[in-house]
């Protein structure tokens, strides 16, 4: 397991395109019959297929610019477009906020050095590229995820469904809980199969705000855990009447005779509003209580995951001394002593929890006698 190396650029989650003389040749307001720059269509479709979102930030009148994007057959590829006359750094910031991304997850491509400089000054974590580099983007490591999962290929459509969901919520007149119930939410928790490990690894890499340790678990480590009978590698999915949200969470759990060790809980920031993290913690606590064991959880503070610490504390985890802590650390099957990052070991004396009221939960029984012999693919 590892945190991203210093020599590896963090992945770009959203590329923001300028329009005039960048995405297309010519200047729309000057009456040019603009057309996509050479090779740009292939870049747009290539990034989309890799699960990298794309947006637009352009100094133009919105309606004619958007109409031109539609006529060129590429408007559908762009989410939360910002077409207007304010500062580009403000527009890029709005894109990050609407996607709930850190600025470091965004990149801008623009033909104007002054515009790139203004964005770099206002948002120094946003990577900026000149327009002439457009056709090289697909070759750069920050735009080249090692694996492309089914969820990644559907990422744009899932975000677009999310925006429709948000629009409906804005018109909904009932309570927040009533709105969640109206979505017909179904949260599924399943034991990961070898074929699903790419999705699990991607979640450990892409999640930051709702990641309890910020540690990346690569494929080979996940496969070792999957083969270890004491370990559970669980993947969570969410669906509602608007469609699937895809894989939204991962749980890595080691089961011991008197305690369970939650090595990682990570959920997508996209599902924070649905309370997925709380539901997962309550389910784990209830399962531990049924098994008659304490629950221990790794937590490693980062500059992004304060919300996860709050979720753990609100669920009842504390720093209280307990013999189960020493038992975990002394267990030869545990790798805590070799953990490359210092972690806090939070403790919970588990009690039964009520099932969720805003969604339907489909989950395995971790206390079943044949849990260790469960088919793992």
C-alpha positions in Angstrom: 0.0 0.0 0.0 1.3 3.4 -0.7 0.5 7.1 -0.9 1.0 8.6 -4.4 4.8 9.0 -5.0 6.3 12.4 -5.3 7.6 11.6 -8.8 4.1 10.6 -10.1 1.8 13.5 -11.0 -1.6 13.2 -9.4 -4.3 12.2 -11.9 -6.4 14.9 -13.6 -10.1 14.3 -12.9 -11.4 17.2 -15.0 -9.9 19.0 -18.0 -11.3 22.5 -18.6 -11.2 23.7 -22.2 -11.0 27.2 -23.5 -12.9 27.6 -26.8 -11.5 30.2 -29.2 -8.3 29.0 -30.9 -8.1 26.1 -28.4 -10.9 23.7 -28.8 -11.8 25.2 -32.1 -9.9 27.3 -34.7 -11.0 30.9 -35.0 -12.9 33.4 -32.8 -16.7 33.0 -32.6 -17.5 36.6 -31.8 -15.5 37.8 -34.8 -17.8 35.9 -37.1 -15.4 33.1 -37.9 -16.8 29.8 -39.1 -15.2 28.0 -36.3 -14.4 24.2 -36.5 -12.7 21.8 -34.1 -9.0 22.0 -34.1 -7.2 19.1 -35.7 -7.2 16.0 -33.5 -9.3 17.6 -30.7 -12.3 15.4 -31.3 -10.1 12.3 -30.7 -8.8 13.9 -27.5 -12.3 14.7 -26.2 -13.6 11.2 -26.8 -10.4 9.6 -25.6 -10.5 11.4 -22.3 -14.2 10.7 -21.9 -13.5 6.9 -22.4 -10.9 7.1 -19.7 -13.3 8.5 -17.2 -11.8 12.0 -17.2 -14.5 14.7 -17.0 -14.3 17.7 -19.2 -15.8 21.2 -18.9 -15.6 24.6 -20.7 -14.3 28.0 -19.5 -14.6 30.6 -22.2 -15.0 34.4 -22.7 -18.0 34.2 -25.0 -21.8 34.8 -25.0 -23.2 31.6 -23.6 -26.0 30.8 -26.0 -24.2 31.1 -29.4 -21.1 29.3 -28.0 -23.2 26.4 -26.6 -25.1 26.2 -29.8 -21.9 25.9 -31.7 -20.7 23.1 -29.4 -24.0 21.3 -30.1 -23.6 21.8 -33.9 -20.1 20.4 -33.7 -21.4 17.3 -31.8 -19.4 17.7 -28.7 -21.6 19.6 -26.2 -22.7 16.4 -24.5 -19.1 15.8 -23.3 -18.9 18.9 -21.2 -20.2 19.2 -17.6 -20.9 22.4 -15.6 -19.7 24.7 -18.5 -18.7 28.3 -17.6 -19.1 30.6 -20.6 -19.2 34.3 -19.8 -17.1 37.3 -19.1 -15.7 37.1 -15.6 -12.2 36.0 -14.5 -11.2 32.5 -15.6 -9.8 31.7 -12.2 -13.3 32.3 -10.7 -14.9 30.2 -13.4 -12.5 27.3 -12.8 -13.1 27.6 -9.1 -16.9 27.2 -9.7 -16.3 24.1 -11.8 -14.2 22.6 -9.0 -16.9 23.4 -6.4 -19.8 22.1 -8.5 -17.9 18.8 -9.0 -16.7 18.8 -5.4 -13.1 18.4 -6.6 -10.0 19.9 -5.1 -8.4 22.4 -7.5 -5.4 20.1 -7.9 -7.7 17.6 -9.6 -8.4 20.1 -12.4 -6.4 21.2 -15.5 -6.9 24.1 -17.9 -6.0 24.2 -21.6 -5.9 27.7 -23.1 -4.2 29.4 -26.0 -3.6 32.7 -24.1 -0.6 32.9 -21.8 -2.2 35.7 -19.8 -5.3 33.6 -19.1 -3.1 30.7 -18.0 -1.1 33.0 -15.8 -4.2 34.5 -14.2 -5.6 31.0 -13.4 -2.2 29.8 -12.1 -2.0 32.9 -9.8 -5.5 32.5 -8.4 -5.5 28.7 -8.3 -1.8 27.5 -8.1 -2.8 23.9 -7.8 -4.6 23.9 -11.2 -2.3 22.6 -14.0 -2.3 24.8 -17.1 -1.4 23.7 -20.7 -1.0 25.7 -23.9 -3.4 25.0 -26.7 -0.7 23.6 -28.9 -0.3 20.7 -26.5 -3.9 19.5 -26.9 -3.1 16.5 -29.1 -0.4 15.3 -26.7 -2.6 15.1 -23.6 -3.6 11.5 -24.1 0.1 10.5 -23.8 0.7 12.3 -20.5 0.7 10.2 -17.3 -1.7 12.5 -15.5 -4.3 11.8 -18.2 -3.5 8.1 -18.4 -5.1 6.0 -15.6 -3.4 2.6 -15.3 -6.8 0.9 -15.5 -10.1 2.0 -16.9 -13.1 0.5 -15.1 -16.7 0.1 -16.1 -17.6 2.9 -13.7 -14.9 5.2 -15.2 -16.3 4.8 -18.7 -19.7 5.8 -17.3 -18.4 8.7 -15.1 -19.7 11.5 -17.2 -23.2 10.1 -17.5 -23.3 9.4 -13.8 -22.4 13.0 -13.0 -25.0 14.3 -15.5 -27.6 12.1 -13.8 -26.4 13.7 -10.5 -27.0 17.2 -11.8 -30.6 16.2 -12.8 -31.0 14.7 -9.3 -29.8 18.0 -7.8 -32.2 20.0 -9.9 -35.1 17.9 -8.8 -34.1 18.2 -5.2 -34.1 22.0 -5.6 -37.8 21.8 -6.6 -38.7 19.3 -3.9 -40.9 20.8 -1.2 -40.5 18.1 1.5 -37.8 17.4 4.0 -34.3 16.1 3.1 -35.2 12.7 4.4 -38.4 12.6 2.4 -36.4 13.5 -0.7 -33.9 10.7 -0.1 -36.8 8.2 0.3 -38.3 9.4 -2.9 -35.1 8.4 -4.8 -35.6 4.7 -4.1 -32.0 4.4 -3.0 -30.5 0.9 -2.8 -27.0 0.5 -1.3 -25.3 -2.8 -2.1 -22.4 -4.3 -0.1 -20.7 -7.3 -1.8 -17.5 -9.2 -1.4 -15.2 -8.1 -4.2 -14.2 -10.6 -6.9 -10.8 -10.5 -8.6 -12.5 -8.9 -11.6 -13.7 -6.0 -9.4 -10.3 -5.2 -7.8 -9.6 -2.5 -10.4 -12.6 -0.6 -9.2 -11.6 -1.1 -5.6 -8.1 0.1 -6.3 -9.4 3.1 -8.2 -11.6 4.1 -5.2 -8.6 3.9 -2.8 -6.7 6.2 -5.2 -9.4 8.7 -6.2 -11.1 9.3 -2.8 -9.6 11.9 -0.5 -12.3 13.7 1.5 -13.9 10.5 2.7 -10.9 8.3 2.9 -9.9 7.3 6.4 -6.2 6.8 5.7 -5.5 8.4 2.3 -3.5 5.2 1.5 -3.5 3.7 -1.9 -3.9 -0.1 -2.0 -2.5 -1.4 -5.3 -3.9 -4.4 -7.2 -1.3 -6.9 -5.9 -2.0 -5.9 -2.2 -5.7 -6.2 -2.7 -5.3 -9.7 -4.3 -3.2 -10.8 -1.3 -6.0 -9.6 1.1 -8.6 -11.3 -1.0 -6.8 -14.6 -0.7 -6.4 -14.2 3.1 -9.4 -15.9 4.9 -9.3 -13.4 7.8 -9.7 -10.4 5.5 -12.8 -9.0 3.9 -12.5 -6.8 0.7 -16.0 -5.2 0.3 -17.2 -3.0 -2.4 -20.3 -0.8 -2.2 -22.6 0.3 -5.0 -25.5 2.8 -5.0 -28.5 3.0 -7.4 -31.6 5.1 -7.5 -34.4 5.9 -9.9 -32.1 8.2 -11.9 -29.7 5.3 -12.5 -26.5 3.8 -11.0 -24.0 5.8 -9.1 -21.5 3.0 -9.7 -19.0 1.8 -7.1 -19.0 4.4 -4.3 -17.1 2.8 -1.4 -14.6 0.2 -0.2 -14.2 -1.5 3.1 -11.0 -3.4 4.1 -11.6 -5.5 7.2 -9.5 -8.0 9.1 -11.5 -10.3 11.5 -9.9 -11.5 14.7 -11.4 -13.6 17.5 -12.1 -10.7 19.9 -12.0 -7.7 17.6 -12.4 -6.6 14.0 -9.8 -4.3 12.4 -11.2 -1.8 9.9 -8.1 -1.0 7.9 -9.8 1.3 5.4 -13.2 2.9 4.9 -13.4 5.1 1.8 -16.4 6.5 0.0 -16.9 8.8 -3.0 -17.5 12.4 -2.2 -20.4 12.2 -4.7 -22.5 10.3 -2.1 -21.8 12.3 1.0 -25.3 13.8 0.8 -26.9 10.4 0.9 -25.2 9.5 4.2 -23.4 6.4 2.7 -20.5 6.7 5.1 -22.8 6.7 8.2 -24.8 3.8 6.9 -21.6 1.8 6.3 -20.3 2.5 9.8 -23.6 1.7 11.4 -23.8 -1.6 9.5 -20.2 -2.5 10.5 -20.9 -1.6 14.1 -24.1 -3.7 14.1 -22.3 -6.7 12.5 -19.5 -6.4 15.1 -22.0 -6.3 17.9 -23.8 -9.4 16.6 -20.4 -11.1 16.4 -19.6 -10.1 20.0 -16.4 -8.3 19.0 -14.9 -4.8 19.4 -14.2 -2.7 16.4 -10.9 -1.0 15.8 -10.4 1.4 12.9 -7.3 2.9 11.3 -7.4 6.7 10.9 -4.6 8.7 9.4 -5.3 12.5 9.2 -4.6 14.2 5.9 -5.2 17.7 4.7 -8.5 16.6 3.1 -10.2 13.9 5.3 -11.4 15.9 8.4 -15.0 14.8 7.5 -14.1 11.2 7.9 -12.7 11.7 11.4 -15.9 13.5 12.3 -17.9 10.5 11.0 -15.8 8.1 13.0 -16.2 10.1 16.2 -19.9 10.6 15.7 -20.3 6.9 15.2 -18.8 6.4 18.7 -15.1 5.6 18.0 -12.7 6.9 20.7 -9.2 6.6 22.0 -10.1 4.6 25.1 -7.6 1.9 26.2 -8.6 -1.7 25.6 -6.8 -5.0 25.6 -8.0 -5.6 22.0 -5.5 -2.9 20.9 -2.5 -4.9 22.1 -4.0 -8.1 20.7 -4.3 -6.5 17.2 -0.7 -5.2 17.3 0.7 -8.5 18.5 -1.1 -10.6 15.9 1.5 -12.0 13.4 -1.1 -11.8 10.6 -1.3 -8.0 11.1 0.9 -5.7 9.1 0.4 -2.6 11.3 4.0 -2.5 12.5 5.2 -2.4 8.9 2.6 0.2 7.9 4.5 3.0 6.0 2.3 5.7 7.4 1.6 6.5 11.1 -2.1 5.8 11.9 -4.3 6.3 14.9 -6.1 3.1 16.0 -9.6 4.2 17.0 -11.8 1.9 19.3 -15.5 1.1 19.6 -17.2 -1.3 21.9 -19.9 -2.2 19.4 -23.6 -2.1 20.1 -26.5 -3.0 17.9 -27.6 -0.3 15.4 -30.9 0.4 13.7 -31.1 -0.2 9.9 -31.2 2.9 7.7 -34.6 4.6 7.0 -33.7 6.4 3.8 -32.5 3.6 1.7 -32.6 -0.2 1.2 -29.4 -2.0 2.3 -28.4 -5.3 0.7 -25.4 -6.6 2.5 -23.7 -10.0 3.5 -23.8 -11.4 7.0 -20.2 -11.2 8.2 -21.2 -13.3 11.3 -22.4 -16.3 9.3 -20.5 -19.5 10.3 -19.3 -20.1 6.7 -18.0 -16.6 6.2 -14.4 -17.7 5.7 -15.4 -20.2 3.0 -17.5 -17.8 1.1 -16.8 -18.0 -2.6 -14.5 -15.2 -3.7 -14.4 -15.7 -7.4 
